[in-house]
Amino acid sequence: MCIGGDHLKNRLEELRKLNGIKQEELALALEVSRQTIGSLENGRYNPSILLAYKIARFFNLSIEDIFIYEEE
C-alpha cells in the first residue's frame, strides 16, 4: 500500500524462508490469517503497529530491521 508516494517495504518473506517457517506457521504464531502474511510479503498491506511489534518480537529483531520506509 502506498500513501502519497511513500512505500513500506519489508524483509518478512526473506526472514521467514531463512528460518524455514511456512506462511501458515507464521500466521498461527502471530494470530493472523495466512492471507495476511501473503499480503504483507508482497506489499499489498501494511501492518498495524501492534502486528509490526509482534513480527519483530517473533524474529527477535527491531521493527526497523524488518520494515523499511522509503520516501519518494
C-alpha positions as CSV (number, residue, x, y, z in Angstrom):
1,M,0.0,0.0,0.0
2,C,1.4,3.4,-1.0
3,I,0.4,6.6,0.7
4,G,1.3,9.7,-1.3
5,G,4.3,8.0,-2.9
6,D,5.7,6.6,0.3
7,H,6.5,2.9,0.5
8,L,6.9,0.5,3.3
9,K,9.0,-2.4,2.2
10,N,9.7,-5.4,4.3
11,R,12.0,-8.4,4.7
12,L,9.3,-10.7,6.0
13,E,9.4,-13.3,3.2
14,E,13.2,-13.4,3.3
15,L,13.3,-13.8,7.1
16,R,10.6,-16.4,7.1
17,K,12.4,-18.5,4.5
18,L,15.8,-18.1,6.2
19,N,14.2,-19.6,9.3
20,G,12.4,-22.4,7.4
21,I,9.0,-21.2,8.5
22,K,5.9,-21.7,6.4
23,Q,3.4,-18.9,5.9
24,E,0.8,-20.9,7.8
25,E,3.2,-21.4,10.8
26,L,3.9,-17.7,11.0
27,A,0.3,-16.8,10.7
28,L,-0.6,-19.1,13.6
29,A,2.2,-17.7,15.8
30,L,1.1,-14.1,15.1
31,E,-2.7,-14.9,15.3
32,V,-3.4,-13.7,11.8
33,S,-4.5,-15.4,8.6
34,R,-2.1,-16.9,6.1
35,Q,-3.6,-14.4,3.6
36,T,-2.5,-11.6,5.8
37,I,1.1,-12.9,5.8
38,G,1.0,-13.2,2.0
39,S,-0.4,-9.7,1.6
40,L,2.4,-8.3,3.9
41,E,5.1,-10.2,2.0
42,N,4.0,-8.9,-1.4
43,G,3.5,-5.3,-0.2
44,R,-0.3,-5.2,-0.6
45,Y,-0.8,-4.5,3.1
46,N,1.0,-2.5,5.8
47,P,0.8,-4.0,9.3
48,S,-0.7,-2.3,12.3
49,I,1.9,-1.1,14.8
50,L,0.8,-4.0,17.1
51,L,1.3,-6.5,14.3
52,A,4.7,-5.0,13.4
53,Y,5.8,-5.4,17.0
54,K,4.6,-9.0,17.1
55,I,6.5,-9.8,13.9
56,A,9.7,-8.1,15.3
57,R,9.4,-9.9,18.6
58,F,8.8,-13.3,16.8
59,F,12.1,-12.9,14.8
60,N,13.9,-11.2,17.8
61,L,14.7,-8.1,15.7
62,S,13.8,-4.5,15.8
63,I,10.9,-3.2,13.6
64,E,13.4,-1.2,11.6
65,D,15.3,-4.5,10.8
66,I,12.2,-5.8,9.1
67,F,10.3,-2.9,7.7
68,I,12.0,-0.3,5.5
69,Y,10.3,3.0,5.0
70,E,11.0,4.7,1.7
71,E,10.0,8.3,0.8
72,E,9.7,9.2,-2.9
